[in-house]
Amino acid sequence: MKTIMTINDVAEKLKMSTSTIYKYAEKGRIPSFKIGTCRRFFEEEIDTYLVSLSQREEEKCL
Protein backbone atom coordinates (compact mmCIF):
# COMPACT_ATOMS: atom_id res chain seq x y z
CA MET A 1 0.00 0.00 0.00
CA LYS A 2 1.28 3.46 -0.91
CA THR A 3 1.98 6.00 1.81
CA ILE A 4 -0.08 9.18 1.53
CA MET A 5 1.47 12.47 2.65
CA THR A 6 -0.07 15.82 3.60
CA ILE A 7 1.11 19.26 2.54
CA ASN A 8 2.94 19.59 5.87
CA ASP A 9 4.67 16.22 5.40
CA VAL A 10 5.89 17.19 1.94
CA ALA A 11 6.97 20.68 3.05
CA GLU A 12 9.02 19.16 5.84
CA LYS A 13 10.58 16.54 3.57
CA LEU A 14 11.50 19.07 0.86
CA LYS A 15 12.47 21.81 3.35
CA MET A 16 10.04 24.23 1.67
CA SER A 17 7.12 26.30 2.86
CA THR A 18 3.61 24.91 2.66
CA SER A 19 2.57 27.80 0.41
CA THR A 20 5.29 26.87 -2.09
CA ILE A 21 4.17 23.24 -2.02
CA TYR A 22 0.58 24.35 -2.73
CA LYS A 23 1.75 26.47 -5.68
CA TYR A 24 3.93 23.70 -7.11
CA ALA A 25 1.13 21.14 -6.74
CA GLU A 26 -1.48 23.35 -8.39
CA LYS A 27 0.87 24.06 -11.31
CA GLY A 28 1.68 20.34 -11.65
CA ARG A 29 5.36 20.67 -10.75
CA ILE A 30 4.86 18.24 -7.86
CA PRO A 31 2.52 15.26 -8.44
CA SER A 32 -0.54 15.39 -6.18
CA PHE A 33 -4.22 14.60 -5.97
CA LYS A 34 -7.20 15.94 -4.08
CA ILE A 35 -9.46 14.24 -1.59
CA GLY A 36 -12.34 16.66 -1.23
CA THR A 37 -10.65 20.01 -0.76
CA CYS A 38 -7.43 18.58 0.69
CA ARG A 39 -4.37 18.05 -1.46
CA ARG A 40 -2.46 14.81 -0.88
CA PHE A 41 0.73 13.23 -2.21
CA PHE A 42 2.05 9.71 -2.64
CA GLU A 43 5.43 9.43 -0.91
CA GLU A 44 6.80 7.31 -3.78
CA GLU A 45 5.99 10.08 -6.29
CA ILE A 46 7.66 12.72 -4.08
CA ASP A 47 10.77 10.54 -3.88
CA THR A 48 10.76 10.19 -7.68
CA TYR A 49 10.37 13.97 -7.98
CA LEU A 50 13.46 14.47 -5.78
CA VAL A 51 15.50 12.03 -7.88
CA SER A 52 14.47 13.84 -11.08
CA LEU A 53 15.56 17.17 -9.58
CA SER A 54 18.97 15.83 -8.64
CA GLN A 55 19.42 14.29 -12.11
CA ARG A 56 18.59 17.63 -13.77
CA GLU A 57 21.14 19.39 -11.58
CA GLU A 58 23.80 16.81 -12.47
CA GLU A 59 23.09 17.31 -16.18
CA LYS A 60 23.55 21.07 -15.80
CA CYS A 61 27.03 20.50 -14.42
CA LEU A 62 28.15 18.39 -17.40
Backbone as CSV, one residue per row, in Angstrom:
resi,resn,N_x,N_y,N_z,CA_x,CA_y,CA_z,C_x,C_y,C_z
1,MET,0.831,-1.183,0.000,0.000,0.000,0.000,0.881,1.255,0.000
2,LYS,0.501,2.226,-0.795,1.277,3.458,-0.907,1.029,4.366,0.297
3,THR,2.083,5.054,0.710,1.981,6.003,1.813,1.495,7.343,1.276
4,ILE,0.475,7.894,1.926,-0.082,9.184,1.531,0.455,10.254,2.469
5,MET,0.898,11.369,1.882,1.471,12.473,2.649,0.582,13.710,2.555
6,THR,0.639,14.535,3.588,-0.069,15.816,3.595,0.867,16.913,3.095
7,ILE,0.298,18.089,2.925,1.108,19.261,2.543,2.236,19.472,3.547
8,ASN,1.917,19.383,4.828,2.940,19.590,5.866,4.038,18.543,5.798
9,ASP,3.670,17.288,5.537,4.666,16.221,5.399,5.633,16.526,4.256
10,VAL,5.068,16.915,3.119,5.892,17.192,1.937,6.768,18.428,2.171
11,ALA,6.204,19.457,2.769,6.966,20.676,3.049,8.157,20.365,3.944
12,GLU,7.938,19.540,4.940,9.024,19.163,5.844,10.087,18.350,5.107
13,LYS,9.638,17.397,4.306,10.576,16.542,3.571,11.419,17.335,2.576
14,LEU,10.794,18.288,1.882,11.499,19.068,0.865,12.140,20.337,1.417
15,LYS,11.918,20.598,2.705,12.465,21.808,3.353,11.991,23.061,2.625
16,MET,10.672,23.104,2.355,10.045,24.228,1.667,8.825,24.655,2.464
17,SER,8.318,25.835,2.180,7.121,26.301,2.863,5.885,25.596,2.307
18,THR,4.845,25.543,3.121,3.608,24.908,2.657,2.994,25.688,1.500
19,SER,3.144,27.008,1.509,2.573,27.798,0.411,3.267,27.485,-0.909
20,THR,4.566,27.240,-0.878,5.292,26.868,-2.092,4.845,25.493,-2.575
21,ILE,4.636,24.567,-1.652,4.169,23.236,-2.025,2.795,23.334,-2.681
22,TYR,1.895,24.145,-2.115,0.576,24.353,-2.726,0.718,24.865,-4.161
23,LYS,1.559,25.883,-4.345,1.747,26.471,-5.682,2.296,25.434,-6.659
24,TYR,3.319,24.707,-6.250,3.927,23.699,-7.114,2.922,22.611,-7.478
25,ALA,2.125,22.187,-6.504,1.134,21.136,-6.743,0.053,21.619,-7.709
26,GLU,-0.429,22.835,-7.516,-1.477,23.352,-8.389,-0.987,23.566,-9.815
27,LYS,0.299,23.880,-9.972,0.866,24.059,-11.308,1.325,22.743,-11.920
28,GLY,1.276,21.651,-11.136,1.675,20.344,-11.648,3.157,20.058,-11.561
29,ARG,3.915,20.917,-10.891,5.358,20.673,-10.748,5.636,19.519,-9.799
30,ILE,4.769,19.347,-8.799,4.862,18.237,-7.862,3.588,17.409,-8.040
31,PRO,3.717,16.092,-8.240,2.519,15.263,-8.435,1.673,15.205,-7.163
32,SER,0.369,15.409,-7.336,-0.536,15.386,-6.183,-1.936,15.007,-6.647
33,PHE,-2.813,14.849,-5.683,-4.219,14.596,-5.972,-5.037,15.200,-4.844
34,LYS,-6.324,15.350,-5.085,-7.198,15.936,-4.075,-8.178,14.902,-3.548
35,ILE,-8.396,14.981,-2.254,-9.459,14.235,-1.591,-10.361,15.315,-1.000
36,GLY,-11.492,15.524,-1.618,-12.341,16.659,-1.230,-11.621,17.948,-1.563
37,THR,-11.384,18.761,-0.551,-10.654,20.015,-0.763,-9.198,19.915,-0.333
38,CYS,-8.797,18.753,0.175,-7.434,18.578,0.692,-6.514,17.972,-0.367
39,ARG,-5.350,18.564,-0.513,-4.369,18.048,-1.459,-3.505,17.016,-0.746
40,ARG,-3.258,15.893,-1.431,-2.456,14.805,-0.878,-1.413,14.365,-1.889
41,PHE,-0.412,13.639,-1.400,0.730,13.233,-2.205,1.097,11.791,-1.871
42,PHE,1.503,11.038,-2.897,2.053,9.713,-2.645,3.545,9.879,-2.386
43,GLU,4.023,9.290,-1.291,5.430,9.431,-0.915,6.353,8.945,-2.034
44,GLU,5.996,7.856,-2.690,6.804,7.310,-3.782,6.978,8.337,-4.911
45,GLU,5.913,9.076,-5.230,5.986,10.084,-6.291,6.837,11.279,-5.862
46,ILE,6.805,11.631,-4.588,7.655,12.721,-4.083,9.118,12.293,-4.152
47,ASP,9.402,11.051,-3.786,10.773,10.542,-3.883,11.263,10.558,-5.325
48,THR,10.414,10.154,-6.258,10.757,10.187,-7.683,11.012,11.619,-8.139
49,TYR,10.198,12.550,-7.670,10.374,13.973,-7.982,11.751,14.456,-7.510
50,LEU,12.147,14.075,-6.302,13.457,14.470,-5.781,14.595,13.912,-6.627
51,VAL,14.470,12.656,-7.039,15.496,12.035,-7.880,15.594,12.777,-9.210
52,SER,14.454,13.137,-9.796,14.473,13.844,-11.080,15.126,15.215,-10.940
53,LEU,14.910,15.874,-9.806,15.558,17.172,-9.579,17.070,17.020,-9.502
54,SER,17.524,16.014,-8.779,18.967,15.826,-8.642,19.597,15.447,-9.974
55,GLN,18.891,14.670,-10.795,19.418,14.293,-12.112,19.526,15.514,-13.017
56,ARG,18.527,16.411,-12.953,18.589,17.626,-13.770,19.763,18.504,-13.356
57,GLU,20.017,18.573,-12.062,21.138,19.388,-11.583,22.471,18.798,-12.026
58,GLU,22.579,17.471,-12.005,23.804,16.809,-12.469,24.034,17.081,-13.948
59,GLU,22.969,17.071,-14.742,23.089,17.313,-16.181,23.544,18.743,-16.463
60,LYS,23.133,19.684,-15.622,23.545,21.075,-15.804,25.050,21.224,-15.602
61,CYS,25.606,20.400,-14.729,27.031,20.495,-14.418,27.917,19.867,-15.483
62,LEU,27.348,19.079,-16.375,28.149,18.393,-17.396,28.437,19.261,-18.563
